[in-house]
């Protein structure tokens, strides 16, 4: 069986190696790609990525809102006098997919106020440094935000099986440990 995306990618790489995109280079690249995929067949690779347009729209809309609100919140925290409370949260995610772990980490990392300091792939656990997490309520809010973000990522890019795991009320795996600290005195 011929994998057409692989043949197309090989044709593009062939043209890049020749340095020009001419019809002759693309056609010869397609022929070379076809011969290579037939001579050296690879097993199909399913990375578990699906596109759900409604989920993607919700993810992008909420991510944009979170980005603006978090920027304002962090700016207020930085400009206020006194120490800035912070915490390190250990947060196991519900999805066990490497792809969902990676995308969730990228989305969480991109929103100001929290930084992923460590990832445990074996347990799908994120370790987050969270600004403004001086009390239990703030740590619970940070945990809830990350788990909701994970759910939006899975609903945008996950398989039907992965999405079905989120059919209930969210946090079935929601254990968390926290280590509090202080950002120290400010100038």
C-alpha positions, -999 to 999 in steps of 0.1 A, spaced: 0 0 0 13 34 -9 13 61 17 5 92 -3 15 118 24 49 102 26 53 102 -12 44 139 -13 68 147 15 96 128 -3 88 147 -35 91 180 -17 124 170 -1 136 158 -35 129 193 -50 145 210 -20 176 189 -26 177 200 -62 172 236 -51 143 245 -74 106 237 -76 101 229 -112 75 206 -126 102 182 -137 117 181 -102 83 175 -86 74 147 -110 107 130 -106 104 134 -69 70 118 -69 85 89 -90 114 85 -66 91 87 -36 68 61 -51 97 37 -59 111 42 -23 78 36 -6 72 5 -26 107 -9 -22 110 -1 15 74 -1 29 69 14 63 41 5 87 15 32 89 20 56 117 -10 68 137 0 95 161 -35 97 175 -41 132 161 -76 141 150 -90 175 142 -123 185 157 -132 220 144 -156 229 172 -131 218 198 -103 237 181 -125 269 180 -132 265 218 -96 258 225 -84 289 206 -111 312 220 -105 301 256 -67 302 252 -70 338 238 -92 348 268 -68 331 293 -38 348 277 -53 383 281 -67 377 316 -35 360 328 -13 388 314 -34 414 334 -33 392 365 5 387 364 10 424 357 -10 433 388 9 407 409 42 421 398 33 457 403 18 452 438 40 457 468 52 429 490 63 393 484 48 374 455 36 340 468 43 310 445 40 273 447 52 242 428 22 220 420 25 183 411 -5 177 387 -12 143 372 -31 147 339 -59 124 329 -48 118 293 -20 92 288 -11 101 252 23 116 246 8 140 220 -19 153 243 7 157 271 29 177 248 1 199 234 -13 205 269 22 214 282 26 239 253 -7 255 260 -2 258 297 33 270 293 22 298 269 -2 314 294 15 338 318 16 329 355 26 293 354 57 276 341 61 239 335 93 229 353 92 192 348 72 166 329 70 129 339 60 111 308 55 77 325 27 91 348 16 121 326 24 144 355 32 181 351 52 200 377 42 237 376 56 268 391 26 290 398 27 327 406 2 340 431 -6 306 446 -4 317 482 -34 298 496 -53 266 490 -80 284 469 -54 297 444 -37 263 441 -71 247 435 -79 273 408 -45 267 391 -51 230 391 -86 234 377 -74 257 349 -48 232 338 -72 202 339 -98 223 319 -71 232 294 -62 196 291 -98 187 284 -101 214 257 -69 201 241 -82 165 240 -116 177 227 -98 196 199 -72 169 189 -80 136 206 -93 104 194 -129 93 201 -116 70 229 -96 99 245 -126 122 243 -149 96 259 -127 96 290 -137 132 295 -174 126 291 -180 130 329 -175 159 351 -137 163 346 -112 157 375 -114 119 380 -76 118 384 -71 152 401 -46 145 428 -21 173 435 7 180 458 20 215 465 51 231 478 47 267 487 73 293 486 77 330 484 90 351 455 110 371 481 111 408 487 108 431 458 127 462 451 
